[in-house]
Amino acid sequence: MCQVHGKTVDGETRCEHYHSPLDVIAIKFACCNKFYPCHQCHEETAGHQAKVWPKDQFDEHAILCGVCKTTLSIDQYKHTDHCPSCEAAFNPGCNLHHHLYFEQMERGCR
């Protein structure tokens, strides 16, 4: 089973920063290969700077569903709003923080 580091408050990976019913994922950070519930937990407890996952590693199973403990690749996670194994809904607001975890696609000129 994957150990989740940081300031978790329950068995479904909710933390003191994000703890709604939909906050049920943990992310493995590229810099240390450890799962944390959120960027703030990593910042406060890891002791080093976070690094984002590069696009060429989006096949890495770096997302943990806190409900069923299934891991998803970054690509799988970025293209769904729920766990494909247990159907647990993921927080759509997490999209606002993707730039803190994953290298972003460059926007081309129009």
C-alpha positions in Angstrom: 0.0 0.0 0.0 1.2 3.6 -0.7 2.1 5.7 2.3 0.8 9.2 2.2 3.0 11.9 3.8 2.0 15.3 5.1 -0.9 16.5 7.2 -3.5 13.8 6.4 -6.6 13.9 8.6 -8.4 10.7 7.5 -7.9 7.4 5.7 -9.1 8.8 2.3 -6.1 11.2 2.0 -7.9 14.4 3.0 -5.7 16.8 4.7 -5.9 19.9 6.9 -5.8 22.1 3.8 -8.3 20.2 1.6 -10.9 18.1 3.3 -14.2 18.2 1.4 -16.0 15.0 0.5 -14.3 15.2 -3.0 -10.7 15.7 -1.8 -9.8 12.0 -2.1 -6.5 11.9 -4.0 -2.9 12.1 -3.2 -0.2 12.9 -5.6 3.3 11.4 -5.9 5.7 14.3 -6.2 8.3 14.0 -9.0 11.1 15.4 -6.7 10.9 12.7 -4.0 8.5 9.9 -5.3 6.4 10.3 -2.2 2.6 10.8 -2.0 1.2 13.9 -0.4 -2.4 15.0 -0.2 -1.6 18.5 -1.6 1.1 21.0 -2.6 0.8 22.7 0.8 1.4 19.5 2.7 4.5 18.9 0.6 5.7 22.4 1.1 5.3 22.3 4.9 6.7 18.8 5.6 9.0 17.6 2.8 12.0 19.8 3.4 12.8 20.5 -0.2 11.4 22.3 -3.3 8.7 20.5 -5.3 9.3 19.6 -8.9 6.5 19.2 -11.5 6.1 16.0 -13.5 7.4 16.5 -17.1 5.0 15.8 -20.0 7.1 12.8 -21.1 6.4 11.1 -17.8 2.6 11.4 -17.7 2.4 7.6 -17.9 3.7 7.5 -14.4 1.2 6.2 -11.8 1.4 9.3 -9.6 -2.2 9.6 -8.5 -3.6 7.6 -5.6 -7.4 7.3 -5.1 -7.8 7.7 -1.3 -11.1 5.7 -1.4 -10.0 2.4 -3.0 -6.2 3.0 -3.1 -5.9 2.5 -6.8 -3.2 4.4 -8.6 -3.8 6.2 -11.9 -1.3 7.5 -14.4 -1.2 11.3 -14.7 -2.7 11.0 -18.2 -5.6 9.0 -16.8 -6.2 11.4 -14.0 -6.1 14.5 -16.3 -8.8 13.0 -18.4 -11.3 12.0 -15.8 -13.4 13.4 -13.0 -13.7 10.2 -11.0 -11.8 7.0 -10.1 -12.1 4.4 -12.8 -12.0 1.6 -10.2 -14.5 2.7 -7.5 -16.2 5.7 -9.2 -15.3 8.1 -6.4 -15.7 11.6 -7.6 -12.6 13.8 -7.7 -12.7 17.5 -6.8 -12.9 19.5 -10.1 -11.3 22.4 -8.3 -8.0 20.5 -8.3 -7.6 21.6 -12.0 -6.7 25.0 -10.7 -3.5 23.5 -9.1 -2.4 21.3 -12.0 0.5 23.7 -12.8 1.9 22.9 -9.3 2.2 19.2 -10.1 2.4 18.7 -13.9 4.3 20.5 -16.7 1.8 22.5 -18.7 1.2 22.4 -22.4 2.5 25.5 -24.1 -0.2 27.6 -25.7 0.6 28.3 -29.3 0.0 31.6 -31.2 -3.2 32.0 -33.1 
